């Protein structure tokens, strides 16, 4: 009972940073927290209230501890994982406390079901959770983001209507996307949620074109007066002719975008299975902590100055061992004569203003010319803000270099 109270207290403190905790149920299988996203425009009394989340809490005294969760908590009637169920596991005392996070999908894919007193339950051995780094919470913000994104997806799935006798309404949320694709991994295509929304907007536009025709066809099937039905048929013929036979957009499928999405999931699953996803995403923050102050100290930048960043890292866990930086004149960096082009920039023997130079398997130099980066108008008088808030390619290039050093 004491361990359960410890786990419950830690879980509540963690969840309150992001969610409303509406109620706690009394449950012999463990403490349940009922959580809701902090949406001020919606509440429990709405016709379509935001989806609640169920967070079950388990405390592991040691690796030998085993807990059980009823299958119906994890799977719906179709044996699919529930988007709104989450498991938080805790272990350790004040000095060595650890938290582990599992979704219903993770539990279904990695743990076995056993029958106990005529009830199917998932069996969760302590050694399978505590000794596996892929479940440990290394970044609380990222974990809270994942819970919230999962609830957003649950809301969307709940509100969809798949009725065989009519099309879904065109009043849909085209920004809805599986939570896995909102993980901020870089790729060569672009922002996956943004690009996917564009694809869905295109499909939505086509739906609007055909929806009116659809409902007229539906009206014919439901009409008992033949004369009225003929009128609907004439309207349909007119609409089809007017809209050039309702040609659908040709940009609903893009092979390159599909390949990017496959690559995103492949990268995500490798990092997640090795328990390194939060470590990898943390590279961006760790780099900016040291690079941004250096940039600030040397503002403004001459367009003919090369900024070199020397990075030594540990490829096993993506930790940064050391970062050193220096500024060099373009002519000295590339050993070229000081010949200026029509923009007043010194010509350099490359078409790119940034790149990577390998030093060893775990050390490299990233170089770029920060003074040649276009500064948005809103930052003209706030260079510090520009360099702090912009997601420069240097971050993603360095992250990519470190990723492929391991995989």
GUKOL-811897 format. One record per residue (C-alpha): x, y, z; residue in three letters. Coordinates in nm, 4 decimals. Example, Ala and Ser with C-alpha at 12.3 -4.5 7.8 and 13.67 -1.06 7.14 Angstrom:
GUKOL-811897
{pt {1.2300 -0.4500 0.7800} 'ALA'}
{pt {1.3670 -0.1060 0.7140} 'SER'}
END
This chain:
GUKOL-811897
{pt {0.0000 0.0000 0.0000} 'UNK'}
{pt {0.2862 0.2363 0.0851} 'UNK'}
{pt {0.4573 0.1716 -0.2491} 'UNK'}
{pt {0.1290 0.2283 -0.4291} 'UNK'}
{pt {0.0902 0.5650 -0.2569} 'UNK'}
{pt {0.4436 0.6649 -0.3566} 'UNK'}
{pt {0.3787 0.5776 -0.7208} 'UNK'}
{pt {0.0444 0.7561 -0.7178} 'UNK'}
{pt {0.1959 1.0740 -0.5702} 'UNK'}
{pt {0.4773 1.0819 -0.8244} 'UNK'}
{pt {0.2350 1.0206 -1.1117} 'UNK'}
{pt {0.0004 1.2976 -1.0001} 'UNK'}
{pt {0.2841 1.5496 -0.9718} 'UNK'}
{pt {0.4009 1.4535 -1.3212} 'UNK'}
{pt {0.0551 1.4727 -1.4852} 'UNK'}
{pt {-0.0517 1.8001 -1.3218} 'UNK'}
{pt {0.2112 1.9838 -1.5263} 'UNK'}
{pt {-0.0008 1.9321 -1.8374} 'UNK'}
{pt {-0.3464 1.7844 -1.7625} 'UNK'}
{pt {-0.6519 1.8249 -1.5470} 'UNK'}
{pt {-0.6921 1.5258 -1.3193} 'UNK'}
{pt {-1.0679 1.4913 -1.2990} 'UNK'}
{pt {-1.1170 1.1916 -1.0776} 'UNK'}
{pt {-0.9500 0.8884 -0.9294} 'UNK'}
{pt {-1.1307 0.5567 -0.9340} 'UNK'}
{pt {-1.1005 0.2842 -0.6714} 'UNK'}
{pt {-0.9611 -0.0171 -0.8533} 'UNK'}
{pt {-0.8192 -0.3401 -0.7153} 'UNK'}
{pt {-0.5921 -0.3598 -1.0204} 'UNK'}
{pt {-0.4164 -0.0334 -0.9415} 'UNK'}
{pt {-0.4680 0.3400 -0.9059} 'UNK'}
{pt {-0.6324 0.5006 -1.2064} 'UNK'}
{pt {-0.6111 0.8678 -1.2894} 'UNK'}
{pt {-0.8700 1.0121 -1.5235} 'UNK'}
{pt {-0.7054 1.2969 -1.7136} 'UNK'}
{pt {-0.8298 1.5578 -1.9594} 'UNK'}
{pt {-0.6403 1.7940 -2.1866} 'UNK'}
{pt {-0.6515 2.1555 -2.0718} 'UNK'}
{pt {-0.8885 2.2876 -2.3381} 'UNK'}
{pt {-1.0797 2.5910 -2.2159} 'UNK'}
{pt {-1.3270 2.5906 -2.5067} 'UNK'}
{pt {-1.4577 2.2417 -2.4332} 'UNK'}
{pt {-1.5789 2.0765 -2.1173} 'UNK'}
{pt {-1.7380 1.7593 -1.9905} 'UNK'}
{pt {-2.0934 1.8902 -2.0524} 'UNK'}
{pt {-2.0410 1.9520 -2.4266} 'UNK'}
{pt {-2.2228 1.7374 -2.6802} 'UNK'}
{pt {-1.8818 1.6099 -2.7927} 'UNK'}
{pt {-1.6513 1.6589 -2.4925} 'UNK'}
{pt {-1.2746 1.6043 -2.5229} 'UNK'}
{pt {-1.1686 1.2436 -2.4803} 'UNK'}
{pt {-1.0571 1.1464 -2.1311} 'UNK'}
{pt {-0.7335 0.9594 -2.0762} 'UNK'}
{pt {-0.6897 0.6740 -1.8325} 'UNK'}
{pt {-0.3519 0.6535 -1.6620} 'UNK'}
{pt {-0.2830 0.3468 -1.4530} 'UNK'}
{pt {0.0049 0.3591 -1.2053} 'UNK'}
{pt {0.2214 0.0676 -1.0942} 'UNK'}
{pt {0.5101 0.0680 -0.8474} 'UNK'}
{pt {0.7851 -0.1922 -0.8840} 'UNK'}
{pt {0.9626 -0.2782 -0.5598} 'UNK'}
{pt {1.2279 -0.4628 -0.7603} 'UNK'}
{pt {1.2876 -0.6379 -1.0904} 'UNK'}
{pt {1.1136 -0.9449 -0.9470} 'UNK'}
{pt {0.7812 -0.7627 -0.9031} 'UNK'}
{pt {0.5033 -0.8586 -1.1454} 'UNK'}
{pt {0.1848 -0.6629 -1.2154} 'UNK'}
{pt {-0.1237 -0.7543 -1.4135} 'UNK'}
{pt {-0.3605 -0.5334 -1.6139} 'UNK'}
{pt {-0.6985 -0.6562 -1.7445} 'UNK'}
{pt {-0.6980 -0.7004 -2.1211} 'UNK'}
{pt {-1.0110 -0.4859 -2.1550} 'UNK'}
{pt {-0.8143 -0.1873 -2.0226} 'UNK'}
{pt {-0.5635 -0.2221 -2.3068} 'UNK'}
{pt {-0.7761 -0.3424 -2.6005} 'UNK'}
{pt {-1.1155 -0.2374 -2.7320} 'UNK'}
{pt {-1.3907 -0.4690 -2.8578} 'UNK'}
{pt {-1.2016 -0.5142 -3.1854} 'UNK'}
{pt {-0.8829 -0.6118 -2.9996} 'UNK'}
{pt {-0.7188 -0.2856 -3.1046} 'UNK'}
{pt {-0.5071 -0.0826 -2.8563} 'UNK'}
{pt {-0.6937 0.1967 -2.6806} 'UNK'}
{pt {-0.5464 0.5361 -2.7726} 'UNK'}
{pt {-0.6585 0.6808 -2.4399} 'UNK'}
{pt {-0.4877 0.4303 -2.2054} 'UNK'}
{pt {-0.1410 0.4918 -2.0580} 'UNK'}
{pt {0.0705 0.3143 -1.7997} 'UNK'}
{pt {0.3183 0.4852 -1.5677} 'UNK'}
{pt {0.5529 0.2612 -1.3700} 'UNK'}
{pt {0.7775 0.3763 -1.0884} 'UNK'}
{pt {1.0678 0.2245 -0.9003} 'UNK'}
{pt {1.3403 0.3322 -0.6618} 'UNK'}
{pt {1.3625 0.5680 -0.3643} 'UNK'}
{pt {1.4290 0.9387 -0.3339} 'UNK'}
{pt {1.7824 0.9232 -0.4714} 'UNK'}
{pt {1.7306 0.6685 -0.7491} 'UNK'}
{pt {1.3667 0.7048 -0.8523} 'UNK'}
{pt {1.2800 0.6173 -1.2107} 'UNK'}
{pt {0.9643 0.6492 -1.4184} 'UNK'}
{pt {0.8618 0.4322 -1.7130} 'UNK'}
{pt {0.5951 0.5075 -1.9746} 'UNK'}
{pt {0.4015 0.2560 -2.1853} 'UNK'}
{pt {0.1069 0.2986 -2.4213} 'UNK'}
{pt {-0.1598 0.0398 -2.4903} 'UNK'}
{pt {0.0013 -0.0298 -2.8287} 'UNK'}
{pt {0.3391 -0.0964 -2.6659} 'UNK'}
{pt {0.1832 -0.3291 -2.4093} 'UNK'}
{pt {-0.0050 -0.5271 -2.6740} 'UNK'}
{pt {0.3081 -0.5716 -2.8867} 'UNK'}
{pt {0.5541 -0.6595 -2.6105} 'UNK'}
{pt {0.3719 -0.8389 -2.3278} 'UNK'}
{pt {0.1816 -1.1655 -2.3056} 'UNK'}
{pt {-0.1759 -1.2258 -2.1925} 'UNK'}
{pt {-0.2479 -1.4803 -1.9232} 'UNK'}
{pt {-0.5760 -1.6013 -1.7747} 'UNK'}
{pt {-0.6270 -1.5341 -1.4030} 'UNK'}
{pt {-0.9573 -1.6318 -1.2392} 'UNK'}
{pt {-1.1332 -1.6492 -1.5775} 'UNK'}
{pt {-1.0093 -1.3013 -1.6728} 'UNK'}
{pt {-0.7502 -1.2270 -1.9421} 'UNK'}
{pt {-0.4756 -1.0015 -1.8153} 'UNK'}
{pt {-0.1494 -0.8656 -1.9522} 'UNK'}
{pt {0.1433 -0.9784 -1.7396} 'UNK'}
{pt {0.4137 -0.7156 -1.6885} 'UNK'}
{pt {0.7326 -0.8518 -1.5339} 'UNK'}
{pt {0.9492 -0.5981 -1.3546} 'UNK'}
{pt {1.2647 -0.7170 -1.5288} 'UNK'}
{pt {1.1074 -0.6591 -1.8711} 'UNK'}
{pt {1.0314 -0.2957 -1.7861} 'UNK'}
{pt {1.3021 -0.1838 -1.5437} 'UNK'}
{pt {1.5906 -0.3412 -1.7375} 'UNK'}
{pt {1.4769 -0.2135 -2.0790} 'UNK'}
{pt {1.5828 0.1435 -2.1515} 'UNK'}
{pt {1.3208 0.1893 -2.4211} 'UNK'}
{pt {1.0464 0.2457 -2.1610} 'UNK'}
{pt {1.2271 0.4812 -1.9239} 'UNK'}
{pt {1.1180 0.8473 -1.9162} 'UNK'}
{pt {1.4273 1.0529 -1.9954} 'UNK'}
{pt {1.2496 1.3752 -2.0877} 'UNK'}
{pt {0.9250 1.4587 -1.9050} 'UNK'}
{pt {0.8153 1.7225 -2.1559} 'UNK'}
{pt {0.8478 1.4806 -2.4481} 'UNK'}
{pt {0.6460 1.2184 -2.2607} 'UNK'}
{pt {0.3708 1.4674 -2.1749} 'UNK'}
{pt {0.3666 1.5714 -2.5407} 'UNK'}
{pt {0.3175 1.2076 -2.6424} 'UNK'}
{pt {0.0269 1.1613 -2.4033} 'UNK'}
{pt {-0.1372 1.4797 -2.5309} 'UNK'}
{pt {-0.0822 1.3913 -2.8977} 'UNK'}
{pt {-0.2301 1.0475 -2.8337} 'UNK'}
{pt {-0.5416 1.2033 -2.6786} 'UNK'}
{pt {-0.5728 1.4419 -2.9741} 'UNK'}
{pt {-0.5675 1.1389 -3.2026} 'UNK'}
{pt {-0.8215 0.9601 -2.9830} 'UNK'}
{pt {-1.0524 1.2629 -3.0111} 'UNK'}
{pt {-1.0239 1.2566 -3.3886} 'UNK'}
{pt {-1.0853 0.8819 -3.4145} 'UNK'}
{pt {-1.3850 0.9061 -3.1823} 'UNK'}
{pt {-1.5484 1.1832 -3.3829} 'UNK'}
{pt {-1.5141 1.0241 -3.7277} 'UNK'}
{pt {-1.8314 0.8788 -3.8705} 'UNK'}
{pt {-1.7972 0.5827 -4.1055} 'UNK'}
{pt {-2.1567 0.5164 -4.2079} 'UNK'}
{pt {-2.2070 0.3049 -4.5189} 'UNK'}
{pt {-2.5011 0.5109 -4.6470} 'UNK'}
{pt {-2.3327 0.8513 -4.6626} 'UNK'}
{pt {-2.0016 1.0299 -4.6960} 'UNK'}
{pt {-1.8424 1.1831 -4.3877} 'UNK'}
{pt {-1.9059 1.5536 -4.3456} 'UNK'}
{pt {-1.6611 1.7853 -4.5165} 'UNK'}
{pt {-1.6291 1.9736 -4.1855} 'UNK'}
{pt {-1.3243 1.7782 -4.0766} 'UNK'}
{pt {-0.9953 1.8439 -3.9022} 'UNK'}
{pt {-0.7309 1.8133 -4.1732} 'UNK'}
{pt {-0.4519 1.8667 -3.9183} 'UNK'}
{pt {-0.5200 1.5296 -3.7500} 'UNK'}
{pt {-0.2259 1.2890 -3.7796} 'UNK'}
{pt {-0.0924 0.9860 -3.5923} 'UNK'}
{pt {0.1155 1.0970 -3.2905} 'UNK'}
{pt {0.4260 0.9124 -3.4152} 'UNK'}
{pt {0.4500 1.1497 -3.7119} 'UNK'}
{pt {0.4569 1.4522 -3.4790} 'UNK'}
{pt {0.7893 1.3452 -3.3290} 'UNK'}
{pt {1.0326 1.6193 -3.4442} 'UNK'}
{pt {1.2718 1.4089 -3.6536} 'UNK'}
{pt {1.4256 1.5828 -3.9543} 'UNK'}
{pt {1.3969 1.4632 -4.3165} 'UNK'}
{pt {1.4809 1.5829 -4.6680} 'UNK'}
{pt {1.1189 1.6542 -4.7649} 'UNK'}
{pt {0.9737 1.8928 -4.5095} 'UNK'}
{pt {0.7467 1.9146 -4.2048} 'UNK'}
{pt {0.5437 1.5900 -4.2183} 'UNK'}
{pt {0.2350 1.7161 -4.0256} 'UNK'}
{pt {0.2286 2.0319 -4.2409} 'UNK'}
{pt {0.2751 1.8418 -4.5697} 'UNK'}
{pt {0.0152 1.5809 -4.4702} 'UNK'}
{pt {-0.2320 1.8583 -4.3889} 'UNK'}
{pt {-0.1732 1.9969 -4.7393} 'UNK'}
{pt {-0.2503 1.6573 -4.8906} 'UNK'}
{pt {-0.5676 1.6302 -4.6811} 'UNK'}
{pt {-0.6710 1.9852 -4.7718} 'UNK'}
{pt {-0.6470 1.8837 -5.1373} 'UNK'}
{pt {-0.8642 1.5783 -5.0716} 'UNK'}
{pt {-1.1034 1.7941 -4.8704} 'UNK'}
{pt {-1.1385 2.0315 -5.1630} 'UNK'}
{pt {-1.2319 1.7391 -5.3852} 'UNK'}
{pt {-1.4852 1.6198 -5.1273} 'UNK'}
{pt {-1.6578 1.9563 -5.1350} 'UNK'}
{pt {-1.6910 1.9246 -5.5133} 'UNK'}
{pt {-1.8620 1.5854 -5.4940} 'UNK'}
{pt {-2.0525 1.6236 -5.1677} 'UNK'}
{pt {-2.3372 1.8222 -5.3202} 'UNK'}
{pt {-2.3755 1.5623 -5.5961} 'UNK'}
{pt {-2.3637 1.2840 -5.3401} 'UNK'}
{pt {-2.6483 1.4257 -5.1353} 'UNK'}
{pt {-2.8593 1.4736 -5.4491} 'UNK'}
{pt {-2.8045 1.1059 -5.5362} 'UNK'}
{pt {-2.8943 1.0166 -5.1803} 'UNK'}
{pt {-3.2116 1.2252 -5.2128} 'UNK'}
{pt {-3.3140 1.0240 -5.5191} 'UNK'}
{pt {-3.2796 0.6949 -5.3322} 'UNK'}
{pt {-3.4895 0.8281 -5.0436} 'UNK'}
{pt {-3.7563 1.0053 -5.2548} 'UNK'}
{pt {-4.1039 0.8530 -5.2926} 'UNK'}
{pt {-4.2267 1.1062 -5.5508} 'UNK'}
{pt {-4.0857 1.0220 -5.8980} 'UNK'}
{pt {-4.1328 1.3812 -6.0205} 'UNK'}
{pt {-3.9106 1.5165 -5.7458} 'UNK'}
{pt {-3.6572 1.2454 -5.8153} 'UNK'}
{pt {-3.6386 1.3500 -6.1808} 'UNK'}
{pt {-3.5668 1.7061 -6.0701} 'UNK'}
{pt {-3.2765 1.5845 -5.8561} 'UNK'}
{pt {-3.1428 1.3876 -6.1527} 'UNK'}
{pt {-3.1507 1.6959 -6.3752} 'UNK'}
{pt {-2.9671 1.8975 -6.1099} 'UNK'}
{pt {-2.6990 1.6305 -6.0910} 'UNK'}
{pt {-2.6493 1.6296 -6.4680} 'UNK'}
{pt {-2.6181 2.0090 -6.4702} 'UNK'}
{pt {-2.3644 2.0095 -6.1860} 'UNK'}
{pt {-2.1471 1.7442 -6.3501} 'UNK'}
{pt {-2.1410 1.9307 -6.6813} 'UNK'}
{pt {-2.0677 2.2622 -6.5098} 'UNK'}
{pt {-1.7778 2.1159 -6.3131} 'UNK'}
{pt {-1.6245 1.9451 -6.6181} 'UNK'}
{pt {-1.7245 1.6049 -6.4882} 'UNK'}
{pt {-1.5847 1.6825 -6.1442} 'UNK'}
{pt {-1.2189 1.6222 -6.2142} 'UNK'}
{pt {-1.0355 1.5240 -5.8964} 'UNK'}
{pt {-0.6957 1.6709 -5.7993} 'UNK'}
{pt {-0.3865 1.4928 -5.9286} 'UNK'}
{pt {-0.1742 1.5716 -5.6221} 'UNK'}
{pt {-0.3263 1.3236 -5.3775} 'UNK'}
{pt {-0.0299 1.0879 -5.4054} 'UNK'}
{pt {0.3386 1.1744 -5.4031} 'UNK'}
{pt {0.5881 0.8903 -5.4030} 'UNK'}
{pt {0.8623 1.1026 -5.2467} 'UNK'}
{pt {0.6383 1.2106 -4.9578} 'UNK'}
{pt {0.5396 0.8481 -4.8946} 'UNK'}
{pt {0.9072 0.7488 -4.8825} 'UNK'}
{pt {0.9767 1.0274 -4.6303} 'UNK'}
{pt {0.6995 0.8962 -4.4038} 'UNK'}
{pt {0.8366 0.5411 -4.4217} 'UNK'}
{pt {1.1839 0.6722 -4.3393} 'UNK'}
{pt {1.0467 0.8747 -4.0469} 'UNK'}
{pt {0.8858 0.5667 -3.8895} 'UNK'}
{pt {1.1952 0.3530 -3.9498} 'UNK'}
{pt {1.4151 0.6079 -3.7749} 'UNK'}
{pt {1.1623 0.6577 -3.4950} 'UNK'}
{pt {1.1294 0.2846 -3.4268} 'UNK'}
{pt {1.5072 0.2297 -3.4163} 'UNK'}
{pt {1.5529 0.5093 -3.1634} 'UNK'}
{pt {1.2505 0.4074 -2.9583} 'UNK'}
{pt {1.3454 0.0378 -2.9454} 'UNK'}
{pt {1.6933 0.1289 -2.8224} 'UNK'}
{pt {1.5512 0.3700 -2.5637} 'UNK'}
{pt {1.7362 0.6594 -2.7279} 'UNK'}
{pt {1.4553 0.8712 -2.8732} 'UNK'}
{pt {1.4642 1.1421 -2.6052} 'UNK'}
{pt {1.8454 1.1391 -2.6023} 'UNK'}
{pt {1.8486 1.1956 -2.9773} 'UNK'}
{pt {1.5876 1.4721 -2.9704} 'UNK'}
{pt {1.7858 1.6336 -2.6876} 'UNK'}
{pt {2.0842 1.6884 -2.9190} 'UNK'}
{pt {1.9152 1.9993 -3.0602} 'UNK'}
{pt {1.8829 2.1556 -2.7143} 'UNK'}
{pt {2.2345 2.0577 -2.6072} 'UNK'}
{pt {2.3859 2.2113 -2.9208} 'UNK'}
{pt {2.1924 2.5366 -2.8936} 'UNK'}
{pt {2.2937 2.5770 -2.5260} 'UNK'}
{pt {2.6550 2.6231 -2.6320} 'UNK'}
{pt {2.6234 2.7596 -2.9842} 'UNK'}
{pt {2.3723 3.0387 -2.9167} 'UNK'}
{pt {2.5827 3.2167 -2.6462} 'UNK'}
{pt {2.8859 3.1993 -2.8785} 'UNK'}
{pt {2.6843 3.3570 -3.1602} 'UNK'}
{pt {2.5515 3.6287 -2.9301} 'UNK'}
{pt {2.9034 3.7170 -2.8152} 'UNK'}
{pt {3.0159 3.7721 -3.1747} 'UNK'}
{pt {2.7221 3.9631 -3.3276} 'UNK'}
{pt {2.6942 4.1027 -3.5889} 'UNK'}
{pt {2.8553 3.8565 -3.8312} 'UNK'}
{pt {3.0552 3.9617 -4.1319} 'UNK'}
{pt {2.9374 3.7685 -4.4429} 'UNK'}
{pt {3.2953 3.6551 -4.4998} 'UNK'}
{pt {3.3367 3.4819 -4.1636} 'UNK'}
{pt {3.3297 3.1042 -4.1216} 'UNK'}
{pt {3.1945 2.9672 -3.7951} 'UNK'}
{pt {3.3446 2.6241 -3.7155} 'UNK'}
{pt {3.1849 2.3968 -3.4562} 'UNK'}
{pt {3.3937 2.0981 -3.3470} 'UNK'}
{pt {3.1809 1.8253 -3.1895} 'UNK'}
{pt {3.2951 1.5141 -3.0081} 'UNK'}
{pt {3.0164 1.2743 -2.9118} 'UNK'}
{pt {2.9354 0.9311 -2.7715} 'UNK'}
{pt {2.7659 0.7268 -3.0438} 'UNK'}
{pt {2.6210 0.4748 -2.7955} 'UNK'}
{pt {2.3839 0.7225 -2.6302} 'UNK'}
{pt {2.4123 1.0433 -2.8418} 'UNK'}
{pt {2.5656 1.2413 -2.5560} 'UNK'}
{pt {2.7959 1.5288 -2.6467} 'UNK'}
{pt {3.1399 1.4912 -2.4925} 'UNK'}
{pt {3.2821 1.8262 -2.6009} 'UNK'}
{pt {3.2075 2.1274 -2.8224} 'UNK'}
{pt {3.4611 2.3899 -2.9282} 'UNK'}
{pt {3.4065 2.6797 -3.1677} 'UNK'}
{pt {3.6093 2.9326 -3.3614} 'UNK'}
{pt {3.5712 3.2025 -3.6272} 'UNK'}
{pt {3.7906 3.2185 -3.9401} 'UNK'}
{pt {3.8153 3.4550 -4.2330} 'UNK'}
{pt {3.6892 3.2904 -4.5550} 'UNK'}
{pt {4.0191 3.3575 -4.7328} 'UNK'}
{pt {4.2134 3.1866 -4.4546} 'UNK'}
{pt {3.9678 2.8966 -4.4206} 'UNK'}
{pt {3.9790 2.8026 -4.7890} 'UNK'}
{pt {4.3159 2.9623 -4.8737} 'UNK'}
{pt {4.1754 3.1704 -5.1594} 'UNK'}
{pt {4.2384 3.5273 -5.2754} 'UNK'}
{pt {4.0053 3.7962 -5.1429} 'UNK'}
{pt {3.7939 3.8371 -5.4564} 'UNK'}
{pt {3.4458 3.9738 -5.3902} 'UNK'}
{pt {3.1335 3.8936 -5.5923} 'UNK'}
{pt {2.8592 4.1442 -5.6799} 'UNK'}
{pt {2.7025 4.0994 -5.3332} 'UNK'}
{pt {3.0240 4.2008 -5.1599} 'UNK'}
{pt {3.0785 3.8412 -5.0449} 'UNK'}
{pt {3.4126 3.6755 -5.0858} 'UNK'}
{pt {3.3982 3.3982 -5.3443} 'UNK'}
{pt {3.4608 3.0530 -5.2012} 'UNK'}
{pt {3.5424 2.7281 -5.3873} 'UNK'}
{pt {3.2095 2.5654 -5.3092} 'UNK'}
{pt {2.8442 2.6214 -5.3904} 'UNK'}
{pt {2.7412 2.5532 -5.0322} 'UNK'}
{pt {2.7867 2.7782 -4.7310} 'UNK'}
{pt {2.7792 2.4916 -4.4827} 'UNK'}
{pt {2.9030 2.1369 -4.4515} 'UNK'}
{pt {3.0610 1.8583 -4.2474} 'UNK'}
{pt {3.4264 1.7613 -4.2163} 'UNK'}
{pt {3.4980 1.4255 -4.0565} 'UNK'}
{pt {3.7719 1.4118 -3.7949} 'UNK'}
{pt {3.7095 1.0608 -3.6582} 'UNK'}
{pt {3.4176 0.8197 -3.6122} 'UNK'}
{pt {3.2975 1.0200 -3.3136} 'UNK'}
{pt {3.4252 1.3685 -3.3944} 'UNK'}
{pt {3.3510 1.6120 -3.6748} 'UNK'}
{pt {3.3497 1.9787 -3.7708} 'UNK'}
{pt {3.0392 2.1606 -3.8893} 'UNK'}
{pt {3.1157 2.4851 -4.0735} 'UNK'}
{pt {2.8841 2.7587 -4.1978} 'UNK'}
{pt {2.8717 3.1304 -4.2722} 'UNK'}
{pt {2.6146 3.2745 -4.0298} 'UNK'}
{pt {2.6507 3.6233 -4.1762} 'UNK'}
{pt {2.5070 3.5054 -4.5099} 'UNK'}
{pt {2.1842 3.3703 -4.3623} 'UNK'}
{pt {1.8747 3.5667 -4.4623} 'UNK'}
{pt {1.7315 3.7495 -4.1608} 'UNK'}
{pt {1.3519 3.7802 -4.1574} 'UNK'}
{pt {1.2162 4.1348 -4.1445} 'UNK'}
{pt {1.0684 4.0878 -3.7961} 'UNK'}
{pt {1.4186 4.0103 -3.6644} 'UNK'}
{pt {1.6044 4.2991 -3.8302} 'UNK'}
{pt {1.6379 4.4761 -3.4957} 'UNK'}
{pt {1.6611 4.1599 -3.2872} 'UNK'}
{pt {1.9559 3.9531 -3.4095} 'UNK'}
{pt {1.9810 3.7754 -3.0756} 'UNK'}
{pt {1.6213 3.6598 -3.1096} 'UNK'}
{pt {1.6844 3.5516 -3.4696} 'UNK'}
{pt {1.9764 3.3249 -3.3846} 'UNK'}
{pt {1.7984 3.1890 -3.0766} 'UNK'}
{pt {1.4610 3.1101 -3.2350} 'UNK'}
{pt {1.5610 2.9896 -3.5823} 'UNK'}
{pt {1.5948 2.6173 -3.6496} 'UNK'}
{pt {1.9123 2.6391 -3.8554} 'UNK'}
{pt {2.0097 2.3469 -4.0713} 'UNK'}
{pt {2.3230 2.3076 -3.8622} 'UNK'}
{pt {2.1224 2.1378 -3.5857} 'UNK'}
{pt {1.9656 1.8796 -3.8131} 'UNK'}
{pt {2.2834 1.8196 -4.0113} 'UNK'}
{pt {2.4734 1.7482 -3.6894} 'UNK'}
{pt {2.1920 1.5251 -3.5622} 'UNK'}
{pt {2.1893 1.3350 -3.8909} 'UNK'}
{pt {2.5660 1.2873 -3.8726} 'UNK'}
{pt {2.5412 1.1469 -3.5191} 'UNK'}
{pt {2.2444 0.9242 -3.6097} 'UNK'}
{pt {2.4218 0.7563 -3.9006} 'UNK'}
{pt {2.7354 0.7085 -3.6920} 'UNK'}
{pt {2.5303 0.4576 -3.4917} 'UNK'}
{pt {2.2867 0.3208 -3.7482} 'UNK'}
END
